[in-house]
Amino acid sequence: MNMERHRVRIRFRKEGDLRLIGHRDLARAWERVFRRAGVEVRMSEGFHPKPRLSFPSALAMGVAGLDEVLDAELTGSHSPEALLAALTPRLVEGLSIKSIEVLPAEGRASRVERVAYELPIPGERQAALAERLARWPEAATAERARGAGHGGRKPVDLADLVEHIELCEGVLRLEVRVSGEGTARPRELLAALGLDDLERQGAYFTRTAVKLNQ
């Protein structure tokens, strides 16, 4: 039976210890939130139907997110205010809703164009990082495995993907372009900047923005 589509976009934050869960666990957490709130999500067709919840850009495990995106298809119409009131009490610690927007029923799937990150840099590492940033285009070529399981590797020019990068008041800030070929992953950027040991010392990236094409 066909049901009218009701699409909403939720901007949310994933913080604290919740940053340590992976994308699939995050999706399951949101499924439980909707179920416990009594908000019915449309299911996909086929032998193994799944809730129609879409994350335009999966967040890497260990990375916090301050402006994440979830697009959901619901079986009934809900105002943003009613949804916020229903979902908020069911959120787990570390998960919070920033905004809810009703989308056109027949709109296209969203595509991510850019993402932005921040990373605090220890004082004793800032001078070396500033020097590396001064020669960023030359230092930014890295390799990333492509076609997992096929053993192929293809050079990736991080300088072409990173549209803005700066060290400001002890915080590394950067904006990364997302293309059909993919994007630069946070840990690739750490390696290119000579900072890949910072995670072992407790530092972690925060994704501050997910910018969509619509």
LINQUILIN-V121381 format. One record per helix or strand of 2 or more residues. SS is the DSSP state (H for helix, E for strand). FROM is the first residue (numbers start at 1). TO is the last residue. Records with the same first field share a line. If there is no record, write none. Layout:
SS = FROM-TO  FROM-TO
This chain:
E = 6-14  53-54  64-74  95-103  112-120  141-145  153-157  162-168  171-177  206-212
H = 16-20  23-37  80-88  123-134  136-139  158-161  186-192  199-201
